[in-house]
């Protein structure tokens, strides 16, 4: 008779445990599907905003790529500088809390960017305002919100 290394792991008598009864389902499969779907929707929204934000920033610098370039450069630099710290911080958190914080950061970043765009459009349509100051303040708000959104996407 041939012996295998796995024979040492069998219980006495050589009988294998019965697997006739499946493990009780505690809803983890449903939770996993919900998390997967929400993560997919969040990632899709983040990618759409990542594509749309530089196009919308072309309004700040007509005929120039200065605003989209500033947005992209500051977003990339902030991810390089802040992501390791944020990742180390999130390692101590519960996974679900990290996902919730990341998703909340994504949503708040997108909403703040849209709000800054709306404020800029509203203020630029009014007469008598300093267009350069309004443009720079709105651009700074969009860049800050974009950084928050990017870090949230990385965290989630």
Secondary structure, 3 states (H helix, E strand, C coil): CCCCHHHHHCCCCCCCCCCCCCCCCCCHHHHHHHHHHHHHHHHHHHHHHHHHHHHHHCCCCCCCCHHHHHHHHHHHHHHHHHHHHHHHHHHCCCHHHHHHHHHHHHHHHHHHHHHHHHHHHHHHHCCCCCHHHHHHHHHHHHHHHHHHHHHHHHHC
